[in-house]
Amino acid sequence: MTKPLKPLWAPSAERVANARLTAFRTFAEERYGAPGGNYAELHAWSVNQREAFWSAVWEFCSVLGDPGGTVLEQDTMPGAKWFPQARLNFARNLLRRRDSGDALVFWGEDKVKTRMSHADLHRAVAHFAHALKAAGVQPGERVAAWLPNLPESIVAMLAVASIGAVWSSASPDFGVQGVLDRFGQIEPKVLIAVDGYHYSGKRIDNMGKLAEVIDKLPSVEQLIVVPYIHAEHDLSALRDAQMWADFIAPHRFQNDIPFVALPFDHPLYILFSSGTTGVPKCIVHSAGGVLLQHLKEHQLHTDIHEGDRLFYFTTLGWMMWNWLVSGLASGATLLLYDGSPFAGDGKILWDFAQTERCTHFGTSAKYLDAAAKAGLRPRDTHDLGALRAIMSTGSPLVDEGFDYVYDAIKFDLCLASISGGTDIVSCFVLGNPTAPVWRGEIQCKGLGIAVEVWDETGLPVKGDKGELVCTKAFPCMPIGFWNDPDGAKYRAAYFERFPGVWCHGDFCAETEHGGLIIYGRSDATLNPGGVRIGTAEIYRQVERLPEVIESLVIGQNWPPGSYADVRVVLFVKLADGIELDEALTDRIKRAIRENASPRHVPAKIVQVRDIPRTKSGKIVELAVRNIVHGEAVKNVEALANPEALEQFRARAELNS
């Protein structure tokens, strides 16, 4: 691992002094006996004294609710019980502000712009909550949403949480089967759906798909249609359907919210795995676990203060939407965007950030790479004076991505590459606003999360690559999987590799600075000649070349039909007008050989028109590997561009 000479950024003394993490450290030292030293010492205390740490988070972040007397009982993974006597309501904690300041600001490409104050949000949630109760929705029953990232989506979610029902969502670009594969498993009583959406200047109607979905979801007793691209609709052909305004009309004078005090582990969300290897797993998350973890991540790791303005480019099909919404619990304004991130002249997200004085800008590593290749330089074109932090996730942020942010966006900010997943609806490793940013590194392990890197024998390693594991229970672990009564699927997903230890499936290494570098998913790791290679190590080199827009790498069984060894096969999507010739092939191989290792050099490089990805933008190496080996891809509905898979089937180049 090459040792950087100096960090890309370090916080000023003033920023460290004003950070919420600094205030927490002082609070925890005075009230709970936490050490007053550096971050590593604080993290060690937080995992060795978990009961004290999570009690400190509850108190410091002013959780509304009764924590009860016990913090942790049955300290096992899985099976730990956090705050077993606690009572709280998730929505109440997100609706603590009732003033005229902005709660939500929404841009739908360049077509729609709206805003909602905290007082208006509270009233809207009250109306929808009373309407749901009048429709017979009880605690524990499911409400499903097939919506864009609209203010109505947040109103509906908070209303659902306020009465103790369970929220689950998907974005409107999901096809009919993708929606049924998800919502069909959890049998929602209510479905909230949009009439259509905007993307890249186009208006896309969803009413035809909605008619198909509602016919195949017999559990739905109430369909609510949100008008976005049309003002009104004839709903006579849709079973049990009402427009949003008509559904809440009888309750528009009921401005109190019927918050139900619920146990800490009461189900709040059902999120779905990507589903590219079968029907998506339904992951159930608790209200208390999500709230406490998100408060910790927002305030201590992201430095969100009341009045800050938080943006994340996400859809309702990605857990980052759930993470974004929790910003309300810290008093932040949420900046919501729906549509293409390159709408108009390609600068719309930075237009939004400038206009709305964004303090925290969240996006994906793929967006930053695409912006760099498009030549965007927001620091030269936009006033980003309010911006203090950029968060990046979805895939590892390569070294050049760090360079791009500090060169082309803004020098004085904390760049937090963060990583976790739908599995915990949060992060294992993420940012530290009081510490330096080192090129290519995630800054730190999350407080209260006992992250280690283990080798294949289950021994912890530093500096060497291994599996990301968590060795102690933490509050935001899933309650379990839906329709998994004995917990067998849940245990198989995380605890089979190392019994009693969470194995997350990331191939990574811990650095000398206490940070981490993630080299890709363990299940996509290549193993040519018995040497494990992370896919991100190859992408990091290939996508530096200006001709390469994107790439995907797999291990092909070689010889065909044999499991004796694999060879590395690289697929590249090139810039318009570029063809893969011998000279470019040689340049790609040379870049990998010189900057990674000879083991990483692909045996074959093949040009493709497009790279298949999930709805949340993650490339699907396993699906491509299945296609190349003539195996079925079980759930193409999980993909944003399933047609791209056909480019990989029966490629003549891979026969020799």
C-alpha positions in Angstrom: 0.0 0.0 0.0 1.6 3.3 -1.1 2.0 5.7 1.8 0.7 9.2 1.0 3.0 12.0 2.0 0.4 14.3 3.4 -3.4 14.5 3.7 -5.5 16.2 1.0 -7.4 18.2 3.6 -7.3 18.8 7.4 -9.9 20.7 9.4 -9.0 24.1 10.9 -8.8 24.5 14.6 -12.0 26.5 14.5 -13.9 23.7 12.6 -12.6 21.1 15.1 -13.7 23.2 18.0 -17.2 23.8 16.5 -17.8 20.2 15.5 -20.6 18.2 17.0 -18.1 15.3 17.5 -16.0 17.6 19.7 -19.0 18.6 21.8 -19.9 14.9 22.1 -16.4 13.9 23.2 -16.5 16.5 26.0 -20.1 15.4 27.0 -19.2 11.7 27.0 -16.0 12.4 29.0 -17.8 14.4 31.6 -21.0 12.3 31.9 -19.9 8.8 31.0 -16.1 8.6 31.6 -15.1 8.4 27.9 -11.4 9.0 27.2 -10.4 12.6 26.3 -7.8 11.5 23.7 -7.8 11.0 20.0 -10.5 9.4 17.8 -9.0 5.9 18.0 -9.3 6.0 21.8 -12.9 7.3 21.6 -13.8 4.5 19.1 -12.2 1.9 21.3 -14.3 3.1 24.3 -17.4 3.2 22.2 -17.1 -0.5 21.3 -15.8 -1.7 24.6 -18.4 0.3 26.6 -21.3 0.0 24.2 -24.0 0.5 26.8 -22.4 3.8 28.0 -21.8 4.9 24.4 -25.3 4.4 23.1 -26.8 5.9 26.3 -24.6 9.0 25.6 -25.8 9.2 22.0 -29.4 9.0 23.2 -28.9 11.8 25.7 -26.5 14.0 23.6 -28.8 13.9 20.5 -31.9 14.6 22.7 -33.9 11.5 21.6 -37.6 12.1 22.4 -38.8 9.0 24.3 -38.2 7.0 27.4 -35.0 4.9 27.2 -36.0 2.6 30.0 -33.5 1.1 32.5 -31.7 -1.5 30.5 -29.5 -0.7 27.5 -28.5 -4.2 26.2 -29.6 -7.7 27.1 -28.8 -11.0 25.3 -25.6 -9.6 23.9 -25.3 -12.0 20.9 -25.2 -11.7 17.1 -27.9 -12.2 16.0 -30.4 -11.8 18.9 -29.2 -8.8 20.8 -31.9 -6.7 22.5 -31.2 -3.0 22.7 -33.2 -0.7 25.0 -35.8 -3.4 25.7 -37.9 -1.2 28.0 -37.7 1.9 25.8 -40.7 3.6 24.2 -40.4 6.1 21.4 -41.9 7.2 18.1 -39.6 7.7 15.1 -41.7 10.3 13.4 -42.0 12.4 16.5 -38.2 12.7 16.6 -38.2 13.9 13.0 -41.0 16.4 13.5 -39.6 18.2 16.5 -39.4 21.6 14.7 -42.7 23.4 14.1 -41.4 26.7 12.8 -41.6 28.6 9.4 -38.0 27.6 8.4 -37.5 25.3 5.4 -38.0 21.6 6.1 -38.1 20.4 2.5 -37.0 22.0 -0.8 -37.7 20.1 -3.9 -36.5 20.4 -7.5 -37.9 18.0 -10.1 -35.3 18.6 -12.9 -36.1 22.1 -14.2 -39.8 21.4 -14.3 -41.0 21.7 -10.7 -39.8 23.6 -7.7 -41.5 23.6 -4.3 -40.7 24.1 -0.6 -42.4 23.2 2.7 -41.8 24.7 6.1 -41.5 22.6 9.3 -44.9 23.9 10.3 -46.4 22.9 7.0 -44.7 19.5 7.1 -46.2 18.8 10.5 -49.7 19.7 9.3 -49.4 17.6 6.2 -48.2 14.6 8.2 -51.1 15.0 10.6 -53.6 15.0 7.8 -52.2 11.9 6.2 -51.8 10.1 9.5 -55.5 10.6 10.3 -56.4 9.5 6.8 -54.5 6.3 7.2 -56.1 5.6 10.6 -59.5 6.2 9.0 -58.6 3.7 6.3 -58.0 1.1 9.1 -54.2 1.0 9.0 -53.0 -0.6 12.3 -49.5 -0.8 13.9 -47.3 -3.4 12.1 -49.3 -3.3 8.9 -47.4 -2.4 5.7 -47.7 0.7 3.6 -45.8 0.5 0.3 -44.8 3.5 -1.8 -43.9 3.5 -5.5 -42.8 7.1 -5.7 -40.1 9.6 -6.7 -38.1 11.6 -4.2 -41.1 14.0 -3.6 -42.1 16.0 -0.5 -45.3 13.7 -0.5 -43.0 10.7 -0.1 -41.6 12.1 3.2 -45.0 13.2 4.4 -46.4 9.7 3.8 -43.5 8.0 5.4 -43.7 10.1 8.6 -47.4 9.6 8.8 -46.9 5.8 8.5 -44.3 5.8 11.2 -46.4 8.1 13.5 -49.1 5.4 13.8 -46.7 2.5 14.0 -47.2 1.0 10.5 -44.3 -0.2 8.4 -43.0 1.7 5.4 -41.5 0.2 2.3 -40.7 1.9 -1.0 -39.5 1.6 -4.6 -38.7 4.2 -7.2 -41.1 4.7 -10.2 -38.5 3.4 -12.7 -39.0 -0.1 -11.4 -40.9 -2.3 -13.8 -44.0 -4.2 -12.9 -42.3 -7.4 -12.0 -39.7 -5.6 -10.0 -42.4 -4.0 -7.9 -44.3 -7.2 -7.5 -41.1 -9.1 -6.5 -40.8 -6.7 -3.6 -44.2 -5.6 -2.5 -45.8 -9.0 -3.2 -43.7 -10.5 -0.5 -44.8 -8.1 2.3 -48.5 -7.8 1.4 -49.1 -4.0 1.9 -52.5 -2.8 3.0 -52.0 0.6 1.3 -50.1 1.4 -1.9 -49.1 5.0 -2.7 -48.0 5.5 -6.3 -47.2 8.4 -8.6 -48.8 9.0 -12.0 -45.4 9.5 -13.7 -42.0 11.3 -13.4 -39.5 13.4 -15.3 -36.1 12.1 -16.4 -33.6 13.8 -18.7 -36.2 16.2 -20.1 -38.8 13.5 -20.8 -42.1 13.0 -19.1 -42.7 9.3 -18.3 -46.3 8.1 -17.6 -46.6 5.4 -15.0 -50.4 4.8 -15.0 -50.3 1.8 -17.3 -47.8 0.0 -15.1 -49.8 1.0 -12.0 -52.9 -0.7 -13.4 -50.9 -3.9 -13.9 -49.4 -3.8 -10.4 -52.7 -3.1 -8.5 -54.3 -6.1 -10.3 -51.6 -8.4 -8.9 -51.4 -7.1 -5.3 -54.6 -8.5 -3.7 -53.5 -7.3 -0.2 -54.0 -3.7 -1.2 -57.2 -2.2 0.2 -56.4 1.4 -0.6 -54.5 2.9 -3.6 -53.5 6.5 -3.4 -52.3 8.3 -6.5 -50.0 11.3 -6.3 -50.3 13.7 -9.3 -46.9 14.8 -10.5 -47.0 15.0 -14.3 -50.8 15.6 -14.6 -53.2 17.5 -12.3 -56.0 14.9 -12.3 -56.8 11.4 -13.5 -59.8 9.2 -14.1 -59.2 6.4 -11.6 -62.4 4.4 -12.4 -60.3 1.6 -13.9 -58.1 1.3 -10.7 -59.4 -0.8 -7.8 -59.9 1.1 -4.5 -58.2 4.2 -5.8 -58.2 7.9 -4.7 -56.2 10.9 -5.5 -53.9 12.2 -2.8 -55.9 15.3 -2.2 -59.2 13.4 -2.0 -57.7 10.9 0.5 -56.7 13.5 3.0 -59.6 16.0 2.4 -61.9 14.8 5.2 -59.0 15.3 7.7 -57.6 18.7 6.6 -58.6 20.3 10.0 -57.0 17.6 12.1 -53.6 19.1 12.9 -52.5 16.9 15.8 -50.4 13.9 15.1 -51.4 10.6 16.8 -47.9 9.6 17.7 -47.9 6.1 19.1 -45.2 5.2 21.7 -43.6 2.0 20.5 -40.8 -0.4 21.6 -37.3 0.3 20.4 -37.3 -2.7 18.1 -40.7 -2.0 16.6 -40.4 -2.4 12.8 -40.1 0.8 10.9 -38.8 0.0 7.4 -38.7 -3.0 5.1 -35.8 -2.5 2.6 -34.9 -4.9 -0.2 -31.6 -6.4 -1.3 -30.7 -5.7 -4.9 -32.2 -9.0 -6.0 -29.8 -9.7 -8.8 -29.3 -13.3 -7.8 -32.9 -14.1 -6.9 -36.0 -12.6 -5.4 -35.0 -9.7 -3.2 -34.5 -10.3 0.5 -36.9 -8.2 2.7 -34.8 -6.7 5.4 -36.7 -5.4 8.4 -35.2 -2.5 10.4 -36.3 -1.2 13.8 -37.4 2.4 14.6 -35.0 2.8 17.5 -32.0 1.3 15.8 -32.4 3.5 12.7 -33.0 6.6 14.7 -30.1 6.2 17.1 -27.7 5.2 14.3 -28.7 8.0 11.9 -28.5 10.6 14.7 -25.0 9.4 15.5 -23.9 9.4 11.8 -25.5 12.7 11.0 -24.3 14.7 14.0 -21.0 13.1 15.0 -19.7 11.8 11.7 -21.2 14.3 9.2 -21.3 17.3 11.5 -24.9 18.3 10.8 -26.1 21.1 13.0 -29.7 22.5 13.2 -30.3 24.7 10.2 -27.8 22.9 7.9 -29.0 22.0 4.4 -28.6 18.4 3.5 -28.7 17.0 0.0 -28.3 13.4 -1.2 -28.9 12.4 -4.8 -31.0 9.3 -4.3 -34.3 7.6 -5.2 -36.7 5.7 -3.0 -35.2 2.5 -4.2 -31.9 3.1 -2.3 -31.3 3.2 1.4 -29.7 6.6 1.1 -33.2 8.0 0.9 -34.0 6.7 4.3 -30.6 8.0 5.6 -31.4 11.4 4.1 -34.9 11.7 5.6 -33.5 11.2 9.1 -31.7 14.5 8.7 -34.9 16.1 10.0 -34.2 14.6 13.4 -31.1 16.9 13.6 -33.0 20.0 12.6 -31.7 20.0 9.0 -33.4 21.2 5.9 -33.7 18.4 3.3 -32.9 19.3 -0.3 -34.8 16.8 -2.5 -34.1 16.2 -6.2 -35.8 13.9 -8.7 -34.6 13.3 -12.2 -31.3 13.0 -14.1 -28.2 14.4 -12.4 -27.1 15.7 -15.8 -30.4 17.3 -16.8 -30.2 20.5 -18.8 -26.6 21.6 -19.3 -25.3 18.9 -16.9 -24.9 21.4 -14.0 -28.3 21.1 -12.3 -27.2 19.6 -9.0 -24.7 22.4 -8.6 -27.3 24.9 -9.6 -29.4 23.5 -6.8 -26.5 23.4 -4.3 -25.7 27.1 -5.0 -29.3 28.4 -5.0 -30.3 26.6 -1.8 -26.9 27.1 0.0 -26.3 23.4 0.4 -24.0 22.6 3.4 -23.7 18.8 2.9 -23.8 17.3 -0.7 -24.2 13.6 -1.0 -23.8 11.6 -4.2 -22.3 8.4 -5.7 -18.7 7.7 -6.7 -20.0 7.0 -10.2 -21.5 10.5 -10.4 -18.2 12.1 -9.4 -16.4 10.0 -12.0 -18.9 11.0 -14.7 -18.7 14.7 -13.7 -14.9 14.6 -13.9 -15.1 13.0 -17.4 -17.7 15.6 -18.5 -15.2 18.3 -17.5 -17.5 19.9 -14.8 -15.7 22.3 -12.6 -18.3 23.6 -10.1 -15.7 25.7 -8.2 -15.2 27.8 -11.4 -18.9 28.1 -12.2 -20.8 28.2 -8.9 -20.8 29.8 -5.5 -20.4 26.9 -3.1 -19.4 29.0 -0.1 -21.9 27.2 2.2 -20.7 23.7 1.3 -18.7 22.0 4.2 -18.9 18.3 3.3 -19.3 16.0 0.4 -20.4 12.4 1.0 -19.8 9.6 -1.6 -21.0 6.1 -1.6 -22.4 3.3 -3.8 -19.0 2.0 -4.8 -15.4 2.7 -3.7 -14.3 6.3 -4.5 -11.0 5.9 -6.4 -7.9 8.1 -5.7 -8.6 10.2 -8.7 -12.1 10.9 -7.4 -10.6 12.4 -4.3 -8.3 14.5 -6.5 -11.3 15.7 -8.6 -13.3 16.9 -5.6 -10.5 19.0 -4.2 -9.4 20.3 -7.5 -12.7 20.9 -9.3 -15.4 21.3 -6.6 -13.9 22.9 -3.5 -10.7 22.6 -1.5 -12.0 23.5 2.0 -14.4 20.7 2.8 -14.5 17.2 4.4 -14.8 14.5 1.7 -16.3 11.5 3.4 -16.3 8.3 1.4 -18.8 6.2 3.3 -19.7 2.5 3.1 -22.3 0.3 4.7 -25.5 -0.9 3.0 -29.1 -1.7 3.0 -28.3 -4.5 5.4 -27.8 -1.9 8.2 -29.5 1.1 6.5 -26.3 3.1 7.5 -22.5 2.8 7.5 -19.8 0.7 9.0 -17.1 3.1 7.9 -17.5 6.8 7.2 -16.4 10.4 7.8 -14.7 12.2 10.7 -15.1 16.0 10.5 -12.3 16.5 13.0 -9.7 14.4 11.2 -7.6 14.7 7.9 -8.7 13.2 4.6 -6.2 10.9 3.0 -6.2 10.2 -0.7 -8.2 7.1 -1.5 -9.1 6.3 2.2 -12.4 6.2 4.1 -11.6 8.2 7.2 -12.7 6.0 10.1 -14.7 3.2 11.6 -18.2 4.2 12.9 -18.4 4.9 16.6 -20.1 2.0 18.5 -19.4 -0.4 15.6 -16.7 -3.0 16.2 -15.3 -3.1 12.7 -12.2 -5.3 12.0 -10.6 -6.7 8.9 -10.1 -10.5 9.1 -8.1 -12.9 7.0 -9.6 -16.2 5.7 -8.8 -18.0 8.9 -10.6 -15.4 11.0 -7.6 -13.5 12.4 -7.6 -9.7 12.4 -5.1 -8.1 10.1 -3.9 -4.5 9.5 -2.4 -3.4 6.2 -3.3 -6.7 4.5 -6.5 -7.3 2.6 -9.4 -9.3 4.1 -13.0 -9.4 5.0 -14.8 -6.5 6.7 -16.4 -7.9 9.8 -18.2 -6.6 12.9 -17.4 -8.5 16.1 -20.0 -7.1 18.5 -23.8 -6.4 18.3 -25.0 -2.9 17.4 -28.5 -1.3 17.5 -29.1 -0.9 13.8 -28.7 -4.6 12.9 -31.9 -5.8 11.2 -34.7 -7.2 13.3 -34.6 -10.0 10.7 -35.9 -10.9 7.2 -39.6 -10.9 6.3 -41.1 -14.4 6.0 -38.0 -15.9 7.7 -39.7 -17.2 10.9 -36.7 -19.3 12.2 -34.1 -16.7 11.1 -32.3 -19.2 8.8 -32.0 -16.7 5.9 -30.8 -14.0 8.2 -28.1 -16.1 9.7 -27.0 -17.4 6.3 -26.7 -13.9 5.0 -24.2 -12.6 7.6 -23.1 -15.2 10.1 -22.3 -18.3 8.2 -18.7 -17.4 7.4 -17.7 -16.6 11.0 -20.3 -17.8 13.5 -21.4 -15.1 15.9 -19.6 -12.4 13.8 -21.2 -10.2 11.1 -19.4 -10.7 7.8 -20.4 -7.9 5.5 -19.0 -9.1 2.2 -16.6 -6.3 1.5 -12.9 -7.0 0.6 -10.9 -4.3 2.3 -7.8 -3.2 4.2 -7.2 -1.0 7.3 -4.7 1.8 6.8 -2.0 3.2 9.2 -4.3 6.2 9.7 -7.1 4.1 11.1 -9.1 4.4 7.9 -10.1 1.8 5.4 -9.8 1.1 1.7 -12.5 -1.1 0.1 -11.4 -3.1 -2.9 -14.8 -4.4 -4.0 -17.4 -7.0 -2.9 -16.0 -10.3 -1.6 -18.4 -12.3 -3.8 -17.1 -10.6 -6.9 -13.4 -10.8 -5.9 -11.2 -12.4 -8.5 -8.9 -15.3 -7.7 -6.5 -15.9 -10.7 -3.9 -18.4 -9.7 -5.2 -18.4 -6.2 -4.4 -14.7 -5.5 -7.4 -12.7 -4.4 -7.9 -9.4 -6.3 -10.5 -6.7 -5.6 -12.4 -5.5 -8.6 -12.1 -1.9 -7.5 -8.3 -2.2 -7.9 -8.8 -2.7 -11.6 -11.5 -0.1 -12.0 -9.2 2.4 -10.3 -6.6 2.1 -13.0 -8.8 1.5 -16.1 -11.1 4.4 -15.5 -8.3 6.9 -15.3 -7.9 6.6 -19.0 -10.0 9.3 -20.8 -11.2 6.9 -23.5 -12.8 4.6 -20.9 -16.2 5.8 -19.6 -16.9 2.8 -17.4 -15.7 -0.8 -17.0 -16.7 -4.1 -15.4 -14.4 -7.1 -14.6 -15.2 -10.7 -13.9 -13.3 -14.0 -13.4 -14.1 -16.4 -16.2 -13.6 -20.1 -15.4 -10.7 -21.3 -17.5 -10.5 -23.6 -19.4 -14.2 -23.4 -20.1 -16.3 -25.7 -18.0 -13.4 -26.1 -15.6 -13.3 -24.8 -12.0 -9.5 -25.2 -11.8 -8.7 -21.6 -12.3 -10.1 -18.3 -13.5 -8.8 -15.7 -15.9 -9.5 -12.0 -15.6 -11.9 -10.6 -18.3 -12.4 -6.8 -18.6 -15.4 -5.2 -20.4 -15.1 -1.5 -21.3 -17.6 1.1 -22.3 -15.7 3.7 -24.3 -16.3 7.3 -25.1 -18.3 8.2 -28.2 -16.4 7.5 -31.4 -13.7 5.4 -29.7 -13.1 1.8 -30.8 -11.0 -0.7 -28.9 -7.9 -1.3 -30.9 -4.6 -3.0 -30.2 -3.0 0.3 -29.0 -5.7 1.1 -26.5 -5.8 -2.5 -25.3 -2.0 -2.3 -24.7 -2.4 1.0 -22.8 -5.1 -0.5 -20.5 -3.0 -3.5 -19.8 0.1 -1.4 -19.1 -1.8 0.9 -16.8 -3.0 -2.1 -14.8 0.4 -3.8 -14.8 2.3 -0.8 -13.7 -0.1 0.6 -11.1 -1.7 -2.6 -9.7 0.2 -5.8 -10.5 0.8 -8.4 -13.3 -1.8 -10.6 -11.6 -4.5 -7.9 -12.3 -3.8 -7.7 -16.1 -6.9 -9.0 -18.0 -6.5 -12.0 -20.3 -9.2 -10.5 -22.4 -10.5 -7.0 -22.9 -13.9 -6.6 -24.7 -15.7 -3.5 -25.7 -19.5 -3.2 -24.9 -22.0 -0.5 -25.5 -23.3 -0.3 -21.9 -22.6 -1.7 -18.4 -25.6 -3.2 -16.6 -26.4 -1.8 -13.2 -29.0 -1.9 -10.4 -31.6 0.8 -9.9 -29.3 2.4 -7.4 -26.5 2.6 -9.9 -24.3 -0.3 -8.7 -22.7 -2.4 -11.5 -23.7 -6.1 -11.4 -20.5 -8.2 -11.8 -22.2 -11.4 -10.6 -25.0 -11.1 -13.2 -22.5 -10.6 -16.0 -20.5 -13.5 -14.7 -23.6 -15.7 -14.9 -24.3 -14.6 -18.4 -20.8 -15.3 -19.6 -20.9 -18.8 -18.1 -24.3 -19.6 -19.6 -26.1 -19.4 -16.3 -29.5 -17.7 -15.6 -29.8 -14.3 -14.1 -32.7 -14.8 -11.7 -34.1 -11.3 -11.4 -33.4 -9.0 -14.3 -36.2 -6.7 -13.0 -33.7 -5.5 -10.4 -31.6 -3.9 -13.1 -32.0 -0.3 -14.5 -30.9 -1.5 -18.0 -31.5 -5.2 -18.2 -31.1 -5.1 -22.0 -27.4 -4.4 -21.5 -26.9 -8.0 -20.3 -27.4 -9.4 -23.8 -24.1 -7.9 -25.0 -22.2 -10.3 -22.7 -23.9 -13.5 -23.9 -21.9 -16.0 -26.0 -19.1 -13.6 -26.9 -16.8 -15.2 -29.4 -13.8 -13.3 -27.9 -14.2 -15.4 -24.7 -13.8 -18.8 -26.4 -10.1 -18.7 -26.8 
